[in-house]
Amino acid sequence: MTIHIEDLTFDVIIGLLDFERDKPQRVIVNLQALYDYSDDAYIDYADIVFLVQETLKEKRYELLENALLGLKNIIHATYPRINTLSIKISKPDIISECNVSLSESWTF
């Protein structure tokens, strides 16, 4: 079974530049998590959404690379049944001419 969380949009402090540390900016998170489903062993996608939002808000990462790795670590620790995880974090407002993103996939 694959959980898809698409275009999860919220504001966080993330980035290196002074103005990025002063006020929250919009990020968009896309995530896919493949796991072995059974009737008594399912993963609630709403819990993952909450975990992603709370982690990014609390940690206030400077680098998207560290945010991706931090999310990977906490999601995998919380949901060890996940076999494959892909995360993409976009910062749509940092450069007016484009949307910048960073992504990574892991197999456990």
Secondary structure, 3 states (H helix, E strand, C coil): CEEEEEEEEEEECCCCCHHHHHCCEEEEEEEEEEECCECCECCCHHHHHHHHHHHHHHHCCCCHHHHHHHHHHHHHHHCCCEEEEEEEEEEEEEECCEEEEEEEEEEC
